[in-house]
Amino acid sequence: MNNWKPASSPLMTPWGEALDPSKVWNEYPRPQLERDDWKNLNGLWDYAVRPRTAPAPTPYDGKILVPFCIESALSGVGKKVMPEERLWYRRTFETSKDWKNDALLLHFGAVDYECTLWINGGLVGTHRGGNTPFFFDITDFLSDGEQELVLSVWDPSNTDDQPRGKQDITPHGIWYTPVTGIWQTVWLEPVCKKNSIEELRIVSDIDEGKLSVSVIGRVPLRNEGQQVVVRAFDGDQLVAEATHRMDRTLELDIPNSKQWNPDAPHLYHLEVELHSNGRKLDRVKSYFAMRKISIKVNPAGAQLMLNNEPLFHYGVLDQGWWPDGLLTPPSEDALRFDVDYLKDAGFNMVRKHIKIEPAAFYAHCDRIGMLVWQDMPSGFILDADRFIGEGDSLQHVQRNNGNEDILFRSRSAIAFDAELREMIAALYNHPSIVVWVPINEGWGQHETEHKTQLIRSLDPSRLVNSTSGWEDRGCGDFFDIHNYDQETAIPEPLFNRATAVGEFGGLGHALPGHLWKDKNWSYQSYESEQELLEQYGNRLDCIKRGHREKGLQAAVYTQMTDIEGEVNGLLSYDRKVAKLAPTVLKPIHEELLKKCVPCPSS
């Protein structure tokens, strides 16, 4: 791999500059369903770009470093793929002799957008959706010796309405470089052919001191005497154990449970085994927390409750973009750096904005005690020549004009719901996630009440912020406004829905030597860090007054980092400079988070 080098980029992060292509994203990729045996396929693959309808390429164009998308510097290519084109991947791999009696699963963390897989020339299948993990069972396609993997990818980017977040073929303003193809880890996993554990559903009940665990198998149950054994540990100490048939939910008593919260994020360990007629078919490791998120109805204003205690949620809008990897952090350490900065700065929440991260992100939030509001990636078609709110748009509910939800094509609505379901299933067991946010502002806003009810049916244990900003439909657990005025507006209290300022701030401070491009953008701009800090303090004073006088329950500052042309981050885009240091921010956050007062009396 000595001939690999990054493509040209305006900025690089420290982790990108030090990247070893032979050790790319090499940690176990699924920390809540962990097996001992697996093989990482990240590294250099063959790639080619051809017209969309052209056959598989011969020869290929060169090498690409997986899991970085082709547009990124760290892919080693740095090339845009247009909607009328198709991206091809190829690599070979060998399987262990120890796996000869196993089924072999090929996992993809995420591929944007539609991909088709061949193994040894045999068509395995197609997957659509650019944001969530999936796998193919490739057992029947394997041959002796070396195996060949070929993957083709088509991505319409912003020419269609699939969930994609802020990707745009012509980046400008708040719209960023597109991401095509593989952008999360690819890996192999051997499992028992007869059956294996595919999914866990873990729900804690702190009021009753119980834990519910549902185990979902890869192969439908055929009444073969299959049972699951679940063991819960606090450190090395066994605290609970249960055994039952696989088609039943297991309940465990967790006596004197230690509850998870941002100040004390206690995690229990979990072991799950699958047995059939006395033979162990599978064993996985996981973890859980005893944690409850709820709304307390109050005539003077509803309150956010964590473990039955009031807690103000104060966080940052985190879009998760990187100058060298785009949607893919250059390493696991880089990903953790962002979350650690927020923790050190005294925030207790992060709003993961219209992006689904690798599981390592949520696992780190679980470990260090960072609440997560998780957005669903937006999907819509806009007038390509205009910003939102500056003209006619095709699939966007304009702000404050009383428009009804847009009418999506049935296939588009079905595709959105499918990825929404996949997101919730993939992230279901992370205790750090406390709020689902299906719609941001008016972007592709459709069937708002249906989305709210769908999420409640899939996950009744968490809260739903149906629409963060702009057109509220009166449903969900929040009334959420976005306001970037110097005097931040605060919503009036509601008795049955928590009020939130889901975006505010956006204070810009451009740092020469750390800019993606010379022409940059922010809501307001300031020349010095001292002026930036003063203005940040002024905005935070508005939030404090809103909490004290109107019972405001949550606020989200925009934003975590600079991104391409945006310079309103707390960190520079390359993560080399903190515009506001954690040691400066933490003391001024403590008053808000340590003195959470009851809502004002009526």
C-alpha positions as CSV (number, residue, x, y, z in Angstrom):
1,M,0.0,0.0,0.0
2,N,3.0,2.3,-0.3
3,N,1.7,3.9,-3.5
4,W,-1.4,5.2,-1.9
5,K,-1.7,8.9,-1.2
6,P,-4.6,11.3,-0.5
7,A,-6.1,13.2,-3.4
8,S,-5.7,17.0,-3.3
9,S,-7.8,18.7,-0.6
10,P,-8.0,22.3,0.7
11,L,-7.7,21.0,4.2
12,M,-6.6,17.9,6.0
13,T,-7.2,16.8,9.6
14,P,-4.4,15.5,11.8
15,W,-5.8,12.0,11.6
16,G,-6.0,12.2,7.8
17,E,-2.4,13.4,7.6
18,A,-1.3,10.4,9.7
19,L,-3.5,7.8,8.0
20,D,-2.0,4.3,7.4
21,P,-4.0,2.7,4.5
22,S,-3.3,-0.7,6.0
23,K,-5.0,0.2,9.2
24,V,-8.2,1.9,8.2
25,W,-11.2,1.8,10.5
26,N,-10.0,-1.5,12.0
27,E,-12.1,-1.6,15.3
28,Y,-15.0,-4.0,15.5
29,P,-17.8,-2.2,13.7
30,R,-20.9,-3.4,15.7
31,P,-20.2,-2.9,19.4
32,Q,-23.7,-3.8,20.5
33,L,-23.8,-7.2,18.8
34,E,-20.2,-8.4,19.0
35,R,-18.7,-11.7,18.0
36,D,-15.1,-12.9,18.3
37,D,-14.6,-13.9,14.7
38,W,-14.7,-11.4,11.8
39,K,-12.6,-10.1,9.0
40,N,-12.2,-6.4,8.0
41,L,-12.3,-5.8,4.2
42,N,-11.4,-2.1,4.4
43,G,-8.3,-1.1,2.4
44,L,-7.4,-0.6,-1.3
45,W,-9.9,-1.9,-3.8
46,D,-10.1,-1.5,-7.6
47,Y,-12.5,1.1,-8.8
48,A,-13.9,2.4,-12.1
49,V,-16.5,5.0,-13.2
50,R,-18.5,4.2,-16.3
51,P,-21.8,5.3,-17.9
52,R,-24.7,4.0,-15.9
53,T,-25.9,1.5,-18.4
54,A,-22.4,0.2,-19.4
55,P,-21.3,-3.3,-18.4
56,A,-18.7,-4.2,-15.7
57,P,-15.4,-2.5,-16.6
58,T,-12.3,-4.1,-18.0
59,P,-9.9,-2.9,-16.9
60,Y,-10.5,-0.8,-13.8
61,D,-9.3,2.8,-13.5
62,G,-7.2,2.5,-10.4
63,K,-7.2,2.0,-6.6
64,I,-9.6,3.5,-4.0
65,L,-9.2,3.3,-0.2
66,V,-12.4,1.9,1.3
67,P,-14.4,3.0,3.3
68,F,-13.8,6.5,2.0
69,C,-16.2,7.8,-0.7
70,I,-14.7,8.4,-4.1
71,E,-15.2,12.2,-3.8
72,S,-13.1,12.4,-0.7
73,A,-9.4,13.1,-0.5
74,L,-8.8,10.0,1.7
75,S,-10.2,7.7,-1.0
76,G,-7.0,8.6,-3.0
77,V,-9.3,9.5,-6.0
78,G,-11.1,12.7,-5.2
79,K,-13.5,12.4,-8.2
80,K,-17.1,13.3,-8.6
81,V,-19.6,10.7,-9.9
82,M,-22.6,12.1,-11.8
83,P,-26.1,10.6,-11.7
84,E,-25.7,9.4,-15.3
85,E,-22.7,7.4,-14.2
86,R,-22.0,4.2,-12.2
87,L,-19.2,3.5,-9.7
88,W,-17.7,0.0,-9.8
89,Y,-15.6,-1.7,-7.1
90,R,-13.7,-4.9,-7.2
91,R,-11.5,-6.8,-4.8
92,T,-10.5,-10.4,-3.9
93,F,-10.4,-12.0,-0.5
94,E,-9.8,-15.3,1.1
95,T,-11.9,-17.1,3.8
96,S,-10.6,-18.9,6.8
97,K,-10.5,-22.7,6.7
98,D,-12.2,-22.6,10.1
99,W,-15.3,-21.1,8.4
100,K,-15.9,-24.0,6.0
101,N,-19.0,-25.2,7.8
102,D,-20.4,-21.8,8.6
103,A,-22.6,-19.3,6.8
104,L,-20.7,-16.2,5.7
105,L,-22.2,-12.8,5.9
106,L,-20.9,-9.8,4.0
107,H,-21.6,-6.5,5.9
108,F,-21.7,-3.0,4.6
109,G,-21.9,-0.2,7.2
110,A,-23.4,2.2,4.5
111,V,-23.3,2.5,0.7
112,D,-24.8,5.6,-1.0
113,Y,-27.2,4.9,-2.7
114,E,-28.2,1.8,-4.8
115,C,-25.7,-1.1,-4.9
116,T,-25.6,-4.5,-6.6
117,L,-23.3,-7.3,-5.4
118,W,-21.7,-10.1,-7.4
119,I,-19.5,-12.8,-5.7
120,N,-17.5,-14.9,-8.1
121,G,-19.7,-13.8,-11.0
122,G,-22.9,-14.7,-9.3
123,L,-25.5,-12.1,-8.7
124,V,-26.1,-11.9,-4.9
125,G,-28.6,-9.0,-4.6
126,T,-29.3,-5.3,-4.6
127,H,-29.7,-2.8,-1.7
128,R,-31.2,0.7,-1.8
129,G,-30.6,3.2,0.9
130,G,-27.5,5.3,1.6
131,N,-27.5,5.7,5.4
132,T,-27.9,2.4,7.2
133,P,-26.0,-0.9,7.7
134,F,-27.0,-4.1,5.8
135,F,-25.6,-7.5,4.9
136,F,-25.8,-10.2,2.2
137,D,-25.5,-14.0,2.9
138,I,-22.8,-15.0,0.4
139,T,-22.4,-18.6,1.5
140,D,-23.9,-20.2,-1.7
141,F,-21.7,-18.1,-3.9
142,L,-18.3,-19.1,-2.5
143,S,-15.8,-21.3,-4.3
144,D,-12.5,-22.9,-3.3
145,G,-9.5,-20.6,-3.0
146,E,-9.7,-16.9,-3.7
147,Q,-13.1,-15.1,-3.9
148,E,-13.9,-12.2,-6.1
149,L,-16.2,-9.4,-5.0
150,V,-17.7,-6.9,-7.4
151,L,-20.0,-4.1,-6.4
152,S,-21.7,-1.5,-8.6
153,V,-23.2,1.7,-7.2
154,W,-25.6,4.3,-8.6
155,D,-26.3,7.5,-6.7
156,P,-28.8,10.1,-8.0
157,S,-27.6,12.6,-5.4
158,N,-29.8,15.7,-5.3
159,T,-31.5,15.0,-8.6
160,D,-33.9,12.7,-6.8
161,D,-35.7,12.7,-3.4
162,Q,-34.0,9.8,-1.6
163,P,-32.7,10.5,2.0
164,R,-29.3,12.1,1.6
165,G,-28.9,15.0,3.9
166,K,-27.0,18.0,2.6
167,Q,-25.3,16.4,-0.4
168,D,-25.4,18.5,-3.6
169,I,-23.7,17.9,-7.0
170,T,-22.9,21.7,-7.1
171,P,-22.0,22.5,-3.4
172,H,-22.9,26.0,-2.3
173,G,-24.0,27.7,0.9
174,I,-25.3,25.1,3.3
175,W,-25.1,22.3,0.7
176,Y,-22.0,20.2,0.6
177,T,-20.0,17.8,-1.6
178,P,-21.9,14.7,-2.6
179,V,-20.9,11.2,-1.3
180,T,-21.1,8.2,-3.6
181,G,-20.5,4.6,-2.9
182,I,-19.1,2.8,0.2
183,W,-18.6,5.2,3.1
184,Q,-18.6,2.9,6.1
185,T,-16.7,-0.3,7.0
186,V,-17.0,-3.5,4.9
187,W,-16.5,-6.8,6.8
188,L,-17.1,-10.5,6.8
189,E,-18.6,-12.5,9.6
190,P,-19.0,-16.3,9.9
191,V,-22.1,-17.6,11.7
192,C,-23.7,-21.0,12.3
193,K,-25.7,-22.1,9.2
194,K,-28.5,-23.5,11.2
195,N,-29.3,-20.2,12.9
196,S,-27.7,-17.2,14.5
197,I,-28.6,-14.1,16.4
198,E,-29.4,-11.2,14.0
199,E,-30.8,-8.6,16.3
200,L,-31.4,-7.7,19.9
201,R,-34.1,-5.4,21.2
202,I,-33.2,-4.2,24.7
203,V,-35.6,-2.1,26.8
204,S,-35.0,-1.0,30.4
205,D,-37.6,-0.1,33.0
206,I,-36.2,1.8,35.9
207,D,-39.5,2.1,37.7
208,E,-39.9,-1.7,37.9
209,G,-36.2,-2.5,38.0
210,K,-36.5,-4.8,34.9
211,L,-34.8,-5.4,31.6
212,S,-36.6,-6.8,28.6
213,V,-34.6,-8.5,25.9
214,S,-36.0,-9.8,22.6
215,V,-33.7,-11.9,20.4
216,I,-34.4,-12.1,16.6
217,G,-32.8,-14.9,14.7
218,R,-31.4,-14.9,11.2
219,V,-33.4,-18.0,10.2
220,P,-37.1,-18.1,11.0
221,L,-37.8,-20.4,13.9
222,R,-38.9,-23.9,13.0
223,N,-39.7,-25.2,16.5
224,E,-36.4,-27.0,16.8
225,G,-36.0,-26.6,20.5
226,Q,-34.1,-23.3,20.1
227,Q,-33.6,-21.3,23.3
228,V,-31.8,-18.2,24.3
229,V,-29.8,-17.6,27.5
230,V,-29.3,-14.0,28.5
231,R,-26.9,-12.9,31.3
232,A,-26.5,-9.4,32.7
233,F,-23.2,-8.3,34.4
234,D,-22.2,-5.3,36.4
235,G,-18.5,-5.4,35.8
236,D,-17.6,-9.0,36.4
237,Q,-20.5,-9.7,38.7
238,L,-23.5,-11.6,37.3
239,V,-26.6,-9.7,38.4
240,A,-29.4,-11.5,36.4
241,E,-29.9,-14.5,34.1
242,A,-32.9,-15.8,32.1
243,T,-33.6,-18.6,29.6
244,H,-36.6,-18.9,27.3
245,R,-37.7,-19.9,23.8
246,M,-36.4,-17.7,21.1
247,D,-39.8,-16.4,20.1
248,R,-40.5,-14.9,23.6
249,T,-39.2,-11.7,25.2
250,L,-37.0,-12.4,28.2
251,E,-37.4,-10.3,31.4
252,L,-34.6,-9.9,33.9
253,D,-34.7,-8.3,37.3
254,I,-32.0,-5.7,37.8
255,P,-32.0,-5.1,41.6
256,N,-30.8,-1.8,42.9
257,S,-30.0,-0.7,39.4
258,K,-27.4,2.0,38.7
259,Q,-29.1,4.5,36.4
260,W,-27.4,6.0,33.3
261,N,-27.1,9.8,33.1
262,P,-24.6,12.3,31.6
263,D,-22.8,12.7,34.9
264,A,-22.7,8.9,35.7
265,P,-23.1,6.9,32.4
266,H,-23.2,3.5,34.0
267,L,-23.3,0.6,31.5
268,Y,-24.0,-3.1,32.2
269,H,-22.6,-5.9,30.1
270,L,-24.8,-8.5,28.4
271,E,-24.1,-11.9,27.1
272,V,-26.6,-13.7,24.8
273,E,-26.4,-17.4,23.7
274,L,-28.5,-19.3,21.3
275,H,-28.9,-23.1,21.9
276,S,-30.6,-25.8,20.0
277,N,-31.2,-29.2,21.6
278,G,-28.3,-28.7,24.0
279,R,-25.9,-27.4,21.4
280,K,-24.6,-23.8,21.5
281,L,-25.2,-22.2,18.0
282,D,-24.2,-18.6,18.7
283,R,-22.9,-16.2,21.4
284,V,-22.8,-12.4,21.2
285,K,-21.7,-9.7,23.6
286,S,-23.6,-6.5,24.1
287,Y,-24.3,-3.9,26.8
288,F,-27.2,-1.9,28.2
289,A,-28.1,0.9,30.6
290,M,-31.0,1.5,33.0
291,R,-32.3,4.8,31.6
292,K,-35.7,6.5,31.2
293,I,-36.6,9.5,29.0
294,S,-40.0,11.1,29.4
295,I,-42.2,14.2,29.4
296,K,-43.9,15.5,32.5
297,V,-47.1,17.3,31.7
298,N,-47.3,20.6,33.6
299,P,-50.0,23.3,33.3
300,A,-47.2,25.9,33.3
301,G,-45.1,24.0,30.7
302,A,-44.1,20.5,30.0
303,Q,-40.7,19.3,31.4
304,L,-38.1,17.0,30.0
305,M,-37.3,14.2,32.5
306,L,-34.4,11.8,32.6
307,N,-34.8,9.0,35.1
308,N,-37.9,10.9,36.5
309,E,-35.8,14.0,37.3
310,P,-35.9,17.3,35.3
311,L,-32.9,17.9,33.0
312,F,-32.3,20.7,30.6
313,H,-30.9,19.5,27.3
314,Y,-28.2,21.8,26.0
315,G,-26.2,20.7,22.9
316,V,-24.6,21.4,19.6
317,L,-25.7,20.8,16.0
318,D,-23.3,18.2,14.8
319,Q,-23.4,17.5,11.1
320,G,-20.5,15.1,11.1
321,W,-18.6,16.3,8.0
322,W,-14.8,16.1,7.5
323,P,-12.6,17.9,5.0
324,D,-10.6,14.8,4.1
325,G,-13.2,12.0,4.5
326,L,-16.5,14.0,3.9
327,L,-19.1,11.9,5.7
328,T,-16.5,9.4,6.9
329,P,-14.3,10.4,9.8
330,P,-10.7,9.7,9.0
331,S,-10.5,7.3,12.0
332,E,-12.3,6.1,15.1
333,D,-10.1,8.4,17.2
334,A,-11.2,11.4,15.1
335,L,-14.8,10.6,15.6
336,R,-14.3,10.3,19.4
337,F,-12.4,13.6,19.4
338,D,-15.5,15.6,18.4
339,V,-17.7,14.0,21.2
340,D,-14.9,14.5,23.8
341,Y,-14.7,18.2,22.9
342,L,-18.4,18.6,23.6
343,K,-18.1,16.7,26.9
344,D,-15.1,18.7,28.0
345,A,-16.9,21.9,27.1
346,G,-19.9,21.1,29.4
347,F,-22.6,20.2,26.8
348,N,-24.8,17.3,27.8
349,M,-26.4,16.7,24.3
350,V,-25.6,16.5,20.7
351,R,-28.1,16.8,17.8
352,K,-26.8,14.5,15.1
353,H,-28.0,16.5,12.2
354,I,-29.4,14.7,9.1
355,K,-26.7,12.1,9.2
356,I,-26.5,8.6,10.7
357,E,-23.0,7.9,12.1
358,P,-21.1,4.6,12.4
359,A,-22.0,2.7,15.5
360,A,-18.7,3.8,17.1
361,F,-20.1,7.3,17.5
362,Y,-23.1,6.2,19.5
363,A,-21.1,3.7,21.6
364,H,-18.8,6.5,22.6
365,C,-21.8,8.7,23.6
366,D,-23.1,5.7,25.6
367,R,-19.7,5.4,27.4
368,I,-19.1,9.0,28.3
369,G,-22.7,10.2,28.9
370,M,-23.7,12.3,25.9
371,L,-27.4,12.6,25.1
372,V,-28.2,12.3,21.4
373,W,-31.0,13.7,19.4
374,Q,-30.9,11.7,16.2
375,D,-32.1,13.2,12.9
376,M,-33.4,11.2,10.0
377,P,-31.5,12.3,6.8
378,S,-33.6,14.5,4.7
379,G,-34.7,13.8,1.1
380,F,-36.3,16.2,-1.3
381,I,-35.8,17.9,-4.7
382,L,-35.2,21.7,-4.7
383,D,-34.9,24.3,-7.4
384,A,-31.2,23.7,-8.1
385,D,-30.4,27.4,-8.7
386,R,-31.8,28.7,-5.4
387,F,-31.3,28.5,-1.7
388,I,-34.1,27.3,0.5
389,G,-36.6,30.1,1.1
390,E,-35.4,32.2,-1.8
391,G,-37.8,30.9,-4.5
392,D,-40.0,28.2,-5.6
393,S,-39.1,24.7,-4.5
394,L,-40.4,21.3,-5.6
395,Q,-40.4,19.3,-2.4
396,H,-40.1,21.8,0.5
397,V,-42.6,23.3,2.9
398,Q,-41.8,27.0,3.0
399,R,-41.4,28.7,6.3
400,N,-44.4,30.5,8.0
401,N,-46.6,30.3,4.9
402,G,-49.2,27.9,6.2
403,N,-48.6,25.3,3.5
404,E,-49.7,21.7,4.0
405,D,-47.2,18.9,3.9
406,I,-45.9,18.0,0.4
407,L,-47.3,15.0,-1.5
408,F,-44.4,12.6,-2.0
409,R,-44.6,10.0,-4.8
410,S,-45.7,6.7,-3.2
411,R,-42.3,5.1,-3.9
412,S,-40.5,8.0,-2.3
413,A,-42.6,7.9,0.8
414,I,-42.1,4.2,1.1
415,A,-38.4,4.5,0.6
416,F,-38.2,7.2,3.3
417,D,-40.2,5.0,5.8
418,A,-38.0,2.0,5.0
419,E,-34.8,3.9,5.9
420,L,-36.5,5.4,8.9
421,R,-37.3,1.9,10.1
422,E,-33.7,0.7,9.4
423,M,-32.3,3.6,11.3
424,I,-34.3,2.9,14.4
425,A,-33.6,-0.8,14.2
426,A,-29.8,-0.2,13.9
427,L,-29.6,2.3,16.7
428,Y,-32.4,1.0,19.0
429,N,-30.2,-0.2,21.9
430,H,-28.0,2.8,22.3
431,P,-29.0,4.4,25.7
432,S,-27.5,7.8,24.7
433,I,-30.2,8.3,22.0
434,V,-33.2,9.9,23.7
435,V,-35.0,11.8,20.8
436,W,-35.9,10.9,17.2
437,V,-36.1,13.8,14.8
438,P,-37.7,12.7,11.5
439,I,-38.1,16.1,9.8
440,N,-35.8,19.1,9.8
441,E,-37.4,22.4,9.0
442,G,-39.6,21.9,5.9
443,W,-37.1,19.8,3.9
444,G,-39.2,17.0,2.3
445,Q,-41.8,17.4,5.0
446,H,-44.5,14.9,4.2
447,E,-47.0,12.8,6.3
448,T,-45.8,14.4,9.5
449,E,-48.4,12.8,11.8
450,H,-47.8,9.4,10.1
451,K,-44.1,9.7,10.7
452,T,-44.7,10.5,14.3
453,Q,-47.0,7.6,14.9
454,L,-44.7,5.2,13.0
455,I,-41.8,6.1,15.2
456,R,-43.9,5.7,18.4
457,S,-45.0,2.2,17.2
458,L,-41.4,1.2,16.5
459,D,-39.9,2.7,19.6
460,P,-42.3,3.8,22.4
461,S,-39.3,4.2,24.8
462,R,-38.1,7.5,23.3
463,L,-39.4,10.9,22.6
464,V,-40.3,12.2,19.1
465,N,-39.5,15.7,17.9
466,S,-41.7,15.5,14.8
467,T,-40.5,18.7,13.1
468,S,-37.4,20.6,14.3
469,G,-38.0,24.1,13.1
470,W,-40.5,25.9,10.8
471,E,-43.9,24.2,10.2
472,D,-45.2,22.6,13.4
473,R,-48.1,20.2,12.9
474,G,-49.1,20.0,16.6
475,C,-47.9,16.4,17.0
476,G,-44.9,14.9,18.8
477,D,-43.4,15.6,22.2
478,F,-41.8,19.0,21.3
479,F,-42.6,22.4,19.9
480,D,-39.3,23.3,18.3
481,I,-38.3,26.6,16.7
482,H,-35.2,27.7,14.9
483,N,-34.0,31.3,15.5
484,Y,-30.7,33.0,14.5
485,D,-31.6,36.5,15.7
486,Q,-29.2,38.3,18.0
487,E,-32.0,38.3,20.6
488,T,-32.9,34.6,20.4
489,A,-36.6,34.1,20.4
490,I,-38.1,31.7,22.9
491,P,-41.4,29.8,22.4
492,E,-44.3,30.1,24.8
493,P,-44.7,27.1,27.2
494,L,-47.2,24.3,26.3
495,F,-48.6,22.0,29.0
496,N,-48.1,18.8,27.1
497,R,-45.1,19.4,24.8
498,A,-41.6,20.4,25.7
499,T,-40.4,23.6,24.1
500,A,-37.0,23.8,22.4
501,V,-34.9,26.1,20.4
502,G,-33.6,23.4,18.0
503,E,-31.1,25.8,16.3
504,F,-29.7,29.1,17.3
505,G,-26.4,31.0,17.2
506,G,-24.6,30.3,14.0
507,L,-21.8,32.8,15.0
508,G,-19.1,33.0,12.4
509,H,-15.3,33.5,12.9
510,A,-13.1,32.7,9.9
511,L,-9.7,31.4,10.6
512,P,-7.1,32.1,7.8
513,G,-5.1,28.9,7.1
514,H,-8.1,26.7,8.2
515,L,-10.6,27.6,5.4
516,W,-12.1,25.3,2.8
517,K,-12.4,28.2,0.4
518,D,-11.9,31.9,0.5
519,K,-15.6,32.8,0.1
520,N,-17.4,31.7,3.3
521,W,-20.7,32.1,5.1
522,S,-22.3,32.4,8.5
523,Y,-25.3,34.1,10.1
524,Q,-23.2,36.8,11.7
525,S,-19.4,37.1,11.6
526,Y,-16.9,38.3,14.2
527,E,-13.3,39.2,13.8
528,S,-11.8,38.0,17.1
529,E,-12.3,35.1,19.5
530,Q,-13.0,37.5,22.3
531,E,-15.9,39.1,20.3
532,L,-17.1,35.6,19.4
533,L,-17.1,34.6,23.1
534,E,-19.0,37.8,24.1
535,Q,-21.7,37.2,21.5
536,Y,-22.0,33.5,22.4
537,G,-22.5,34.6,26.0
538,N,-25.3,37.0,24.9
539,R,-27.1,34.2,23.0
540,L,-26.7,31.9,26.0
541,D,-28.2,34.5,28.3
542,C,-31.3,34.5,26.1
543,I,-31.5,30.7,26.5
544,K,-31.1,30.9,30.3
545,R,-33.8,33.5,30.6
546,G,-36.0,31.4,28.3
547,H,-35.5,28.4,30.7
548,R,-36.1,30.5,33.8
549,E,-39.0,32.6,32.6
550,K,-40.8,30.4,30.0
551,G,-39.8,26.9,31.0
552,L,-37.7,26.3,27.9
553,Q,-36.5,22.7,28.0
554,A,-33.8,22.4,25.3
555,A,-31.5,24.4,23.0
556,V,-29.1,23.5,20.3
557,Y,-26.3,25.8,19.2
558,T,-25.2,25.9,15.6
559,Q,-22.7,24.4,15.2
560,M,-19.9,21.9,16.0
561,T,-17.4,22.6,13.3
562,D,-17.0,24.8,10.2
563,I,-18.1,22.8,7.1
564,E,-16.8,23.7,3.6
565,G,-18.1,27.3,3.1
566,E,-19.7,27.6,6.5
567,V,-17.5,29.2,9.2
568,N,-19.8,29.1,12.2
569,G,-18.3,26.2,14.0
570,L,-16.9,26.0,17.5
571,L,-14.0,24.1,15.9
572,S,-12.2,24.7,12.6
573,Y,-13.2,22.3,9.8
574,D,-9.8,20.6,10.1
575,R,-10.2,20.2,13.9
576,K,-6.9,21.9,14.4
577,V,-8.2,25.0,16.2
578,A,-10.9,25.4,18.9
579,K,-12.3,28.9,18.5
580,L,-13.8,28.6,22.0
581,A,-11.8,26.3,24.2
582,P,-13.6,23.7,26.5
583,T,-12.0,25.3,29.5
584,V,-13.7,28.6,28.6
585,L,-17.1,27.2,27.8
586,K,-17.6,24.7,30.6
587,P,-17.9,27.3,33.4
588,I,-20.5,29.3,31.5
589,H,-22.6,26.2,30.8
590,E,-22.6,24.9,34.4
591,E,-25.2,27.5,35.6
592,L,-27.7,26.3,32.9
593,L,-27.2,22.6,33.4
594,K,-26.7,22.5,37.2
595,K,-29.7,24.7,38.1
596,C,-32.5,23.1,36.2
597,V,-35.5,24.8,37.8
598,P,-39.2,23.7,37.7
599,C,-41.3,25.4,35.1
600,P,-42.8,28.7,36.3
601,S,-46.1,28.4,38.1
602,S,-49.3,29.3,36.2
